[in-house]
Amino acid sequence: MTSQPVPPPSSAVPAAVSRSLVVKSTAGLERPEATNQAFTVAAAAVAAGVEVSVWLTGESAWFGLPGRASELELEHATALPDLLDVILSAGTVTVCTQCAVRRGITEADLLPGVRIAGASVFVEEALRPGAQALVY
């Protein structure tokens, strides 16, 4: 008869890995529901105390500029500027380097707290232990 392994006592189990969320938004005004969903999920995670990083790529890059988030209107949804404010209050918002260059966006154009960074930084964030990446 073989014995079953005994699980370690709960005090010997390592502490849970801190969770983080990386959200990539690829859409802009042409896909308002997808755009709003990305920002809503990110803002909800910030409100829940999760470490959040939002990446604005493609047409979403425009939302890193002052006043641009207010251009997106979606019935029965929280206004994009309000969601962006929540995210910026405790999270990170990044505009993709290549997307910024293609649109003529510079650091000087961005909202306070928004940065420009490239794929290597995105990969680093997405591959951290405990990270969950979502793409909209």
DSSP file with accessible surface (Angstrom, degrees, kcal/mol):
  #  RESIDUE AA STRUCTURE BP1 BP2  ACC     N-H-->O    O-->H-N    N-H-->O    O-->H-N    TCO  KAPPA ALPHA  PHI   PSI    X-CA   Y-CA   Z-CA
    1    1 A M              0   0  238      0, 0.0     2,-0.3     0, 0.0     0, 0.0   0.000 360.0 360.0 360.0 129.4    0.0    0.0    0.0
    2    2 A T        -     0   0  122      1,-0.0     2,-0.3     0, 0.0     0, 0.0  -0.765 360.0-128.7 -98.8 145.4    1.4    3.4   -1.0
    3    3 A S        -     0   0  112     -2,-0.3     3,-0.0     1,-0.0    -1,-0.0  -0.644  19.0-118.6 -92.9 150.0    0.7    6.4    1.0
    4    4 A Q        -     0   0  152     -2,-0.3    -1,-0.0     1,-0.1     2,-0.0  -0.629  37.8-100.1 -81.3 143.5   -0.6    9.7   -0.4
    5    5 A P        -     0   0  114      0, 0.0    -1,-0.1     0, 0.0     0, 0.0  -0.342  34.8-127.4 -63.7 144.2    1.6   12.7   -0.1
    6    6 A V        -     0   0  129     -3,-0.0    -3,-0.0     1,-0.0     0, 0.0  -0.823  22.1-122.4 -93.8 126.8    0.5   15.0    2.8
    7    7 A P        -     0   0  102      0, 0.0     3,-0.1     0, 0.0    -1,-0.0  -0.367  35.3-100.6 -65.8 149.5    0.0   18.6    1.7
    8    8 A P        -     0   0   79      0, 0.0     5,-0.1     0, 0.0     0, 0.0  -0.308  45.6 -90.5 -67.3 154.8    2.1   21.1    3.7
    9    9 A P    >>  -     0   0   90      0, 0.0     3,-2.4     0, 0.0     4,-0.6  -0.293  41.6-106.7 -61.4 153.8    0.5   23.0    6.5
   10   10 A S  G >4 S+     0   0  110      1,-0.3     3,-1.0     2,-0.2     0, 0.0   0.808 119.3  62.3 -57.0 -28.3   -1.1   26.3    5.4
   11   11 A S  G 34 S+     0   0  111      1,-0.2    -1,-0.3     4,-0.0     4,-0.1   0.749 100.9  54.2 -69.7 -19.6    1.7   28.3    7.0
   12   12 A A  G <4 S+     0   0   62     -3,-2.4    -1,-0.2     2,-0.1    -2,-0.2   0.557  84.5 100.4 -90.0  -8.9    4.2   26.6    4.7
   13   13 A V  S << S-     0   0   82     -3,-1.0     3,-0.1    -4,-0.6    -3,-0.0  -0.622  83.8-110.6 -77.0 130.7    2.4   27.6    1.6
   14   14 A P        -     0   0  110      0, 0.0     3,-0.1     0, 0.0    -1,-0.1  -0.240  40.1 -91.8 -60.6 151.4    4.0   30.6   -0.1
   15   15 A A        -     0   0   94      1,-0.1     3,-0.1    -4,-0.1    -4,-0.0  -0.254  54.4 -88.5 -59.7 149.0    2.2   33.9    0.1
   16   16 A A        -     0   0  100      1,-0.1     2,-0.2    -3,-0.1    -1,-0.1  -0.291  44.8-107.9 -60.7 142.7    0.0   34.6   -2.9
   17   17 A V        -     0   0   88     -3,-0.1     2,-0.1     1,-0.1    -1,-0.1  -0.525  38.4-106.0 -70.4 136.3    1.6   36.3   -5.8
   18   18 A S        -     0   0   89     -2,-0.2     2,-0.3    -3,-0.1    -1,-0.1  -0.444  38.1-132.7 -63.4 134.4    0.5   39.9   -6.2
   19   19 A R        -     0   0  143     -2,-0.1    32,-1.0   112,-0.1     2,-0.3  -0.682  25.5-178.9 -92.5 145.2   -1.9   40.2   -9.2
   20   20 A S  E     -ab  51 131A  11    110,-1.7   112,-1.9    -2,-0.3     2,-0.4  -0.955  15.9-142.2-137.6 158.4   -1.6   42.9  -11.9
   21   21 A L  E     -ab  52 132A  19     30,-2.9    32,-2.5    -2,-0.3     2,-0.5  -0.987   7.9-168.3-126.8 128.2   -3.6   43.6  -15.0
   22   22 A V  E     -ab  53 133A   3    110,-2.9   112,-2.8    -2,-0.4     2,-0.5  -0.977  11.5-170.4-114.7 118.6   -2.3   44.8  -18.3
   23   23 A V  E     -ab  54 134A   0     30,-2.8    32,-3.4    -2,-0.5     2,-0.6  -0.955   6.6-162.4-115.1 124.4   -5.0   46.1  -20.7
   24   24 A K  E     -ab  55 135A  54    110,-3.1   112,-3.2    -2,-0.5     2,-0.6  -0.934   3.6-163.0-106.5 122.1   -4.2   46.9  -24.3
   25   25 A S  E     +a   56   0A   0     30,-3.1    32,-2.8    -2,-0.6    35,-0.2  -0.918  15.9 169.5-104.7 120.0   -6.8   49.0  -26.1
   26   26 A T        +     0   0   52    110,-2.8    33,-0.8    -2,-0.6    34,-0.2   0.511  52.9  76.8-105.4  -9.8   -6.5   48.8  -29.9
   27   27 A A        -     0   0    1    109,-0.3     2,-0.1    32,-0.2    30,-0.1  -0.633  50.4-179.4-105.8 163.2   -9.7   50.6  -30.9
   28   28 A G    >   -     0   0    1     -2,-0.2     3,-1.6    32,-0.1     7,-0.3  -0.207  63.2 -33.7-128.5-138.0  -10.8   54.2  -31.0
   29   29 A L  T 3  S+     0   0   84      1,-0.3    44,-0.1    30,-0.2    -2,-0.0   0.749 126.7  67.8 -63.4 -23.8  -13.9   56.0  -32.0
   30   30 A E  T 3  S+     0   0  110      1,-0.3    -1,-0.3     2,-0.1    -3,-0.0   0.701 111.9  31.0 -72.0 -19.1  -14.6   53.4  -34.7
   31   31 A R  S <> S+     0   0  121     -3,-1.6     4,-2.3     1,-0.1    -1,-0.3  -0.582  71.4 167.3-135.0  71.2  -15.3   50.7  -32.1
   32   32 A P  H  > S+     0   0   42      0, 0.0     4,-2.9     0, 0.0     5,-0.2   0.841  74.0  53.4 -61.3 -34.9  -16.7   52.6  -29.1
   33   33 A E  H  > S+     0   0  147      2,-0.2     4,-2.4     1,-0.2     5,-0.2   0.932 111.2  45.1 -67.8 -43.9  -18.0   49.5  -27.2
   34   34 A A  H  > S+     0   0   16      2,-0.2     4,-2.1     1,-0.2    -1,-0.2   0.923 115.5  48.6 -63.6 -42.3  -14.6   47.7  -27.3
   35   35 A T  H  X S+     0   0    0     -4,-2.3     4,-2.0    -7,-0.3    -2,-0.2   0.954 113.4  45.6 -62.1 -50.0  -12.8   50.9  -26.3
   36   36 A N  H  X S+     0   0   11     -4,-2.9     4,-2.8     1,-0.2    -1,-0.2   0.885 110.0  55.3 -63.7 -36.6  -15.2   51.6  -23.4
   37   37 A Q  H  X S+     0   0   91     -4,-2.4     4,-2.7    -5,-0.2     5,-0.3   0.925 106.3  50.9 -62.7 -43.6  -15.0   48.0  -22.3
   38   38 A A  H  X S+     0   0    1     -4,-2.1     4,-2.1     1,-0.2    -1,-0.2   0.941 115.1  42.3 -59.3 -46.5  -11.1   48.2  -22.1
   39   39 A F  H  X S+     0   0    0     -4,-2.0     4,-2.6     2,-0.2    -1,-0.2   0.872 113.3  53.0 -70.0 -36.0  -11.3   51.3  -20.0
   40   40 A T  H  X S+     0   0   46     -4,-2.8     4,-2.5     2,-0.2     5,-0.2   0.936 110.6  46.5 -65.2 -45.6  -14.2   50.0  -17.8
   41   41 A V  H  X S+     0   0   34     -4,-2.7     4,-2.2     2,-0.2    -2,-0.2   0.932 114.3  48.3 -62.7 -44.0  -12.3   46.8  -16.9
   42   42 A A  H  X S+     0   0    0     -4,-2.1     4,-2.3    -5,-0.3    -2,-0.2   0.929 112.6  47.6 -63.7 -44.1   -9.2   48.7  -16.2
   43   43 A A  H  X S+     0   0    7     -4,-2.6     4,-2.6     1,-0.2    -1,-0.2   0.897 110.6  52.1 -65.9 -38.7  -11.0   51.3  -14.0
   44   44 A A  H  X S+     0   0   61     -4,-2.5     4,-1.4     2,-0.2    -1,-0.2   0.902 109.6  49.9 -63.3 -39.4  -12.8   48.5  -12.1
   45   45 A A  H  <>S+     0   0   14     -4,-2.2     5,-2.6     2,-0.2     4,-0.3   0.917 109.9  50.1 -66.6 -41.6   -9.5   46.8  -11.4
   46   46 A V  H ><5S+     0   0   15     -4,-2.3     3,-2.0     1,-0.2    -2,-0.2   0.945 109.3  52.0 -59.3 -45.8   -8.0   50.0  -10.1
   47   47 A A  H 3<5S+     0   0   85     -4,-2.6    -1,-0.2     1,-0.3    -2,-0.2   0.810 107.0  53.9 -61.8 -27.7  -11.1   50.5   -7.9
   48   48 A A  T 3<5S-     0   0   79     -4,-1.4    -1,-0.3    -5,-0.2    -2,-0.2   0.417 123.1-105.9 -86.5   0.4  -10.5   46.9   -6.6
   49   49 A G  T < 5S+     0   0   69     -3,-2.0     2,-0.2     1,-0.3    -3,-0.2   0.607  70.3 146.0  88.0  12.8   -6.9   47.8   -5.6
   50   50 A V      < -     0   0   49     -5,-2.6     2,-0.5    -6,-0.2    -1,-0.3  -0.581  57.9-110.5 -82.8 143.9   -5.2   45.9   -8.5
   51   51 A E  E     -a   20   0A  99    -32,-1.0   -30,-2.9    -2,-0.2     2,-0.4  -0.642  46.8-167.7 -70.8 122.4   -2.0   47.2  -10.1
   52   52 A V  E     -a   21   0A   3     -2,-0.5    40,-2.3    38,-0.3     2,-0.4  -0.949  22.2-176.7-125.4 137.7   -3.2   48.3  -13.6
   53   53 A S  E     -ac  22  92A   9    -32,-2.5   -30,-2.8    -2,-0.4     2,-0.5  -0.995  10.9-162.7-129.3 123.0   -1.3   49.3  -16.7
   54   54 A V  E     -ac  23  93A   0     38,-3.3    40,-2.9    -2,-0.4     2,-0.5  -0.926   2.8-158.9-108.7 130.8   -3.3   50.4  -19.8
   55   55 A W  E     -ac  24  94A   5    -32,-3.4   -30,-3.1    -2,-0.5     2,-0.7  -0.935   4.2-154.1-110.7 125.5   -1.7   50.5  -23.2
   56   56 A L  E     +ac  25  95A   0     38,-3.6    40,-2.3    -2,-0.5     2,-0.3  -0.885  26.4 164.9-102.1 112.0   -3.1   52.7  -25.9
   57   57 A T    >   -     0   0   15    -32,-2.8     3,-1.9    -2,-0.7     4,-0.2  -0.818  47.2  -1.9-124.2 164.6   -2.3   51.3  -29.3
   58   58 A G  G >  S-     0   0   22     -2,-0.3     3,-1.8     1,-0.3     4,-0.3  -0.262 135.0 -10.0  55.9-137.6   -3.7   52.0  -32.8
   59   59 A E  G >  S+     0   0   80    -33,-0.8     3,-1.1     1,-0.3    -1,-0.3   0.695 128.5  72.7 -68.8 -16.4   -6.5   54.5  -32.7
   60   60 A S  G X  S+     0   0    0     -3,-1.9     3,-1.9     1,-0.2    -1,-0.3   0.729  76.3  81.7 -67.7 -18.7   -6.7   54.3  -28.9
   61   61 A A  G X  S+     0   0    0     -3,-1.8     3,-1.8     1,-0.3    -1,-0.2   0.846  80.0  66.0 -55.5 -32.2   -3.4   56.3  -28.9
   62   62 A W  G X  S+     0   0   58     -3,-1.1     3,-1.8     1,-0.3    -1,-0.3   0.780  85.6  70.6 -61.8 -25.8   -5.5   59.5  -29.3
   63   63 A F  G <  S+     0   0    4     -3,-1.9     6,-0.3     1,-0.3    -1,-0.3   0.598  83.9  70.6 -72.7  -6.6   -7.1   59.0  -25.9
   64   64 A G  G <  S+     0   0    0     -3,-1.8    47,-3.0    -4,-0.3    -1,-0.3   0.506  86.9  83.9 -82.3  -3.2   -3.7   59.9  -24.3
   65   65 A L  S X> S-     0   0   23     -3,-1.8     3,-1.5    45,-0.2     4,-0.6  -0.740  95.5 -89.7-101.7 149.1   -4.2   63.5  -25.4
   66   66 A P  T 34 S+     0   0   78      0, 0.0    -1,-0.1     0, 0.0    -2,-0.1  -0.254 107.4   5.0 -56.6 134.9   -6.2   66.2  -23.6
   67   67 A G  T 34 S+     0   0   49     -4,-0.1     4,-0.3     1,-0.1     3,-0.3   0.210  99.5 103.3  81.2 -14.3   -9.8   66.3  -24.6
   68   68 A R  T X4 S+     0   0   70     -3,-1.5     3,-1.5    -6,-0.2     4,-0.4   0.859  72.1  59.5 -74.0 -33.1   -9.8   63.3  -26.9
   69   69 A A  G >< S+     0   0    6     -4,-0.6     3,-1.5    -6,-0.3    11,-0.3   0.856  96.4  63.4 -63.9 -29.6  -11.5   60.9  -24.5
   70   70 A S  G 3  S+     0   0   70     -3,-0.3    -1,-0.3     1,-0.3    -2,-0.2   0.662  88.1  71.7 -71.6 -10.9  -14.5   63.1  -24.4
   71   71 A E  G <  S+     0   0   96     -3,-1.5     2,-0.6    -4,-0.3    -1,-0.3   0.717  80.8  84.8 -74.2 -20.5  -15.0   62.5  -28.1
   72   72 A L    <   -     0   0   10     -3,-1.5     8,-0.5    -4,-0.4     2,-0.4  -0.750  59.9-178.6 -87.8 120.0  -16.2   58.9  -27.5
   73   73 A E        +     0   0  171     -2,-0.6     2,-0.4   -44,-0.1     6,-0.0  -0.977   6.2 171.2-119.6 132.3  -19.9   58.7  -26.6
   74   74 A L    >   -     0   0   49     -2,-0.4     3,-1.3     3,-0.2    -2,-0.0  -0.943  32.8-120.6-145.0 118.9  -21.5   55.5  -25.8
   75   75 A E  T 3  S+     0   0  155     -2,-0.4     3,-0.1     1,-0.2    -2,-0.0  -0.254  95.1  11.0 -58.7 139.4  -25.1   55.2  -24.4
   76   76 A H  T 3  S+     0   0  177      1,-0.2     2,-0.3     0, 0.0    -1,-0.2   0.741 106.6 110.1  64.8  27.1  -25.5   53.5  -21.0
   77   77 A A  S <  S-     0   0   37     -3,-1.3    -1,-0.2   -37,-0.0    -3,-0.2  -0.953  77.3-100.0-130.2 150.4  -21.7   53.6  -20.4
   78   78 A T        -     0   0   78     -2,-0.3   -38,-0.1     1,-0.1     5,-0.1  -0.444  54.8 -95.3 -64.2 139.1  -19.5   55.6  -18.0
   79   79 A A    >>  -     0   0   48      1,-0.1     4,-1.9    -2,-0.1     3,-0.5  -0.309  28.0-127.8 -60.7 136.7  -17.9   58.5  -19.8
   80   80 A L  H 3> S+     0   0    1     -8,-0.5     4,-2.8   -11,-0.3     5,-0.2   0.872 107.1  56.8 -57.4 -40.6  -14.4   57.7  -21.0
   81   81 A P  H 3> S+     0   0   38      0, 0.0     4,-2.2     0, 0.0    -1,-0.2   0.900 107.5  49.9 -59.8 -35.4  -12.8   60.8  -19.4
   82   82 A D  H <> S+     0   0   90     -3,-0.5     4,-1.9     2,-0.2    -2,-0.2   0.914 111.9  47.1 -67.6 -41.8  -14.2   59.6  -16.0
   83   83 A L  H  X S+     0   0   11     -4,-1.9     4,-2.4     2,-0.2    -1,-0.2   0.925 111.4  51.5 -64.3 -42.7  -12.8   56.1  -16.5
   84   84 A L  H  X S+     0   0    4     -4,-2.8     4,-2.9     1,-0.2     5,-0.2   0.903 107.1  53.6 -62.4 -40.2   -9.4   57.5  -17.6
   85   85 A D  H  X S+     0   0  103     -4,-2.2     4,-1.4    -5,-0.2    -1,-0.2   0.911 108.9  49.1 -60.4 -42.8   -9.3   59.7  -14.5
   86   86 A V  H  X S+     0   0   58     -4,-1.9     4,-0.7     2,-0.2     3,-0.3   0.940 112.6  47.6 -62.2 -45.8   -9.8   56.6  -12.3
   87   87 A I  H >X S+     0   0    0     -4,-2.4     4,-3.0     1,-0.2     3,-1.1   0.939 112.2  48.6 -62.3 -46.0   -7.1   54.7  -14.1
   88   88 A L  H 3< S+     0   0   45     -4,-2.9    -1,-0.2     1,-0.2    -2,-0.2   0.757  98.8  70.6 -67.4 -21.7   -4.6   57.6  -13.9
   89   89 A S  H 3< S-     0   0   93     -4,-1.4    -1,-0.2    -3,-0.3    -2,-0.2   0.798 128.6  -5.7 -66.1 -28.2   -5.3   58.0  -10.2
   90   90 A A  H << S+     0   0   78     -3,-1.1   -38,-0.3    -4,-0.7    -2,-0.2   0.388 123.2  65.5-147.1   0.7   -3.6   54.8   -9.3
   91   91 A G  S  < S-     0   0   16     -4,-3.0     2,-0.4    -5,-0.2   -38,-0.2  -0.519  75.3-103.0-119.1-172.5   -2.5   53.1  -12.6
   92   92 A T  E     -c   53   0A  56    -40,-2.3   -38,-3.3    -2,-0.2     2,-0.4  -0.931  22.8-164.7-116.6 137.2   -0.3   53.6  -15.5
   93   93 A V  E     -cd  54 114A   0     20,-0.7    22,-2.1    -2,-0.4     2,-0.4  -0.992  12.5-177.0-123.3 128.5   -1.3   54.7  -19.0
   94   94 A T  E     -cd  55 115A   0    -40,-2.9   -38,-3.6    -2,-0.4     2,-0.5  -0.982  19.4-148.0-129.7 135.2    1.1   54.2  -21.9
   95   95 A V  E     -cd  56 116A   0     20,-3.3    22,-1.9    -2,-0.4   -38,-0.2  -0.876  36.8-108.6 -97.3 131.5    0.9   55.2  -25.6
   96   96 A C  E  >  - d   0 117A  24    -40,-2.3     4,-2.4    -2,-0.5    22,-0.2  -0.336  21.9-132.2 -58.7 134.6    2.7   52.8  -27.9
   97   97 A T  H  > S+     0   0   54     20,-1.7     4,-2.5     1,-0.2     5,-0.2   0.934 104.9  43.5 -56.7 -53.1    5.9   54.3  -29.3
   98   98 A Q  H  > S+     0   0  126      1,-0.2     4,-2.5     2,-0.2    -1,-0.2   0.896 113.6  51.7 -64.1 -39.0    5.2   53.4  -32.9
   99   99 A C  H  > S+     0   0    7      2,-0.2     4,-1.0     1,-0.2    -1,-0.2   0.892 110.6  49.1 -64.1 -39.3    1.6   54.4  -32.7
  100  100 A A  H ><>S+     0   0    2     -4,-2.4     5,-2.8     2,-0.2     3,-0.6   0.941 111.4  48.6 -64.5 -47.5    2.6   57.8  -31.3
  101  101 A V  H ><5S+     0   0  110     -4,-2.5     3,-1.3     1,-0.2    -2,-0.2   0.924 108.4  53.6 -61.0 -44.7    5.1   58.3  -34.1
  102  102 A R  H 3<5S+     0   0  158     -4,-2.5    -1,-0.2     1,-0.3    -2,-0.2   0.784 115.6  41.0 -61.4 -25.2    2.7   57.4  -36.8
  103  103 A R  T <<5S-     0   0   55     -4,-1.0    -1,-0.3    -3,-0.6    -2,-0.2   0.345 113.4-114.1-104.8   3.1    0.2   59.9  -35.5
  104  104 A G  T < 5 +     0   0   56     -3,-1.3     2,-0.4    -4,-0.5    -3,-0.2   0.752  62.7 154.0  71.1  24.6    2.7   62.7  -34.7
  105  105 A I      < -     0   0    9     -5,-2.8     2,-0.3    -6,-0.2    -1,-0.2  -0.720  19.7-175.2 -89.4 131.9    2.1   62.4  -31.0
  106  106 A T    >>  -     0   0   72     -2,-0.4     3,-1.6     1,-0.1     4,-0.6  -0.771  42.5-101.4-118.4 168.8    5.0   63.5  -28.7
  107  107 A E  G >4 S+     0   0  110      1,-0.3     3,-1.1    -2,-0.3     7,-0.1   0.859 121.7  60.5 -54.6 -37.3    5.4   63.4  -24.9
  108  108 A A  G 34 S+     0   0   93      1,-0.2    -1,-0.3    -3,-0.0    -3,-0.0   0.737 100.6  55.5 -65.7 -21.2    4.6   67.1  -24.8
  109  109 A D  G <4 S+     0   0   68     -3,-1.6    -1,-0.2   -44,-0.1    -2,-0.2   0.658  90.8  99.2 -83.1 -18.3    1.1   66.4  -26.3
  110  110 A L  S << S-     0   0   17     -3,-1.1   -45,-0.2    -4,-0.6     3,-0.1  -0.260  79.2-101.8 -79.3 156.9    0.1   63.9  -23.7
  111  111 A L    >   -     0   0   37    -47,-3.0     3,-2.1     1,-0.1    -1,-0.1  -0.361  57.0 -83.4 -61.4 150.9   -2.1   64.2  -20.6
  112  112 A P  T 3  S+     0   0  117      0, 0.0    -1,-0.1     0, 0.0     3,-0.1  -0.347 119.5  24.4 -57.6 133.8   -0.2   64.5  -17.3
  113  113 A G  T 3  S+     0   0   63      1,-0.3   -20,-0.7    -3,-0.1     2,-0.4   0.267  95.4 112.9  93.5 -11.2    0.7   61.0  -16.1
  114  114 A V  E <   -d   93   0A  10     -3,-2.1    -1,-0.3   -50,-0.1     2,-0.3  -0.757  46.2-170.9 -94.3 141.2    0.6   59.4  -19.6
  115  115 A R  E     -d   94   0A  80    -22,-2.1   -20,-3.3    -2,-0.4     2,-0.4  -0.795  21.8-125.6-124.5 168.8    3.8   58.1  -21.1
  116  116 A I  E     +d   95   0A  35     -2,-0.3     2,-0.3   -22,-0.2   -20,-0.2  -0.964  40.4 153.4-113.9 131.5    5.1   56.8  -24.4
  117  117 A A  E     -d   96   0A  13    -22,-1.9   -20,-1.7    -2,-0.4   -19,-0.1  -0.976  30.2-118.8-153.5 164.6    6.9   53.4  -24.3
  118  118 A G    >>  -     0   0   22     -2,-0.3     4,-1.7   -22,-0.2     3,-0.8  -0.273  39.1 -81.3-104.9-173.4    7.6   50.5  -26.7
  119  119 A A  H 3> S+     0   0   76      1,-0.3     4,-2.9     2,-0.2     5,-0.2   0.800 119.0  61.9 -59.4 -35.1    6.9   46.8  -27.0
  120  120 A S  H 3> S+     0   0   94      1,-0.2     4,-2.2     2,-0.2    -1,-0.3   0.897 106.0  47.0 -63.7 -35.9    9.8   45.7  -24.7
  121  121 A V  H <> S+     0   0   38     -3,-0.8     4,-2.5     2,-0.2    -1,-0.2   0.910 111.6  51.2 -70.3 -40.6    8.1   47.5  -21.8
  122  122 A F  H  X S+     0   0   33     -4,-1.7     4,-2.8     2,-0.2    -2,-0.2   0.947 111.3  47.5 -59.8 -47.1    4.7   46.0  -22.7
  123  123 A V  H  X S+     0   0   72     -4,-2.9     4,-1.9     1,-0.2    -2,-0.2   0.924 110.3  52.8 -61.3 -43.2    6.3   42.5  -22.8
  124  124 A E  H  < S+     0   0  120     -4,-2.2     4,-0.4    -5,-0.2    -1,-0.2   0.935 113.7  42.9 -58.3 -45.7    8.0   43.1  -19.4
  125  125 A E  H >< S+     0   0    9     -4,-2.5     3,-0.9     1,-0.2    -2,-0.2   0.915 114.2  50.0 -67.3 -42.8    4.7   44.1  -17.8
  126  126 A A  H 3< S+     0   0   22     -4,-2.8    -1,-0.2     1,-0.2    -2,-0.2   0.769 111.6  48.6 -70.0 -24.4    2.7   41.3  -19.4
  127  127 A L  T 3< S+     0   0  132     -4,-1.9    -1,-0.2    -5,-0.2    -2,-0.2   0.390  80.0 121.2-100.4   5.4    5.1   38.6  -18.3
  128  128 A R  S X  S-     0   0   89     -3,-0.9     3,-2.2    -4,-0.4  -108,-0.1  -0.351  80.2 -89.9 -61.6 146.8    5.5   39.6  -14.7
  129  129 A P  T 3  S+     0   0  108      0, 0.0    -1,-0.1     0, 0.0     3,-0.1  -0.335 115.7  17.4 -57.4 133.1    4.6   36.9  -12.3
  130  130 A G  T 3  S+     0   0   25      1,-0.3  -110,-1.7  -111,-0.1     2,-0.2   0.464  94.2 138.4  84.2   2.4    0.9   37.2  -11.4
  131  131 A A  E <   -b   20   0A  23     -3,-2.2     2,-0.4  -112,-0.2    -1,-0.3  -0.556  36.1-163.1 -83.7 145.2    0.1   39.4  -14.5
  132  132 A Q  E     -b   21   0A  90   -112,-1.9  -110,-2.9    -2,-0.2     2,-0.4  -0.998   8.0-158.4-123.5 125.8   -3.0   39.0  -16.6
  133  133 A A  E     -b   22   0A  40     -2,-0.4     2,-0.4  -112,-0.2  -110,-0.2  -0.900   9.1-175.8-109.1 134.9   -3.0   40.7  -20.0
  134  134 A L  E     -b   23   0A  52   -112,-2.8  -110,-3.1    -2,-0.4     2,-0.5  -0.985   8.8-157.1-126.7 140.2   -6.2   41.5  -21.9
  135  135 A V  E      b   24   0A  95     -2,-0.4  -110,-0.2  -112,-0.2  -112,-0.0  -0.977 360.0 360.0-121.8 128.4   -6.5   42.9  -25.4
  136  136 A Y              0   0   58   -112,-3.2  -110,-2.8    -2,-0.5  -109,-0.3  -0.929 360.0 360.0-117.0 360.0   -9.5   44.8  -26.6
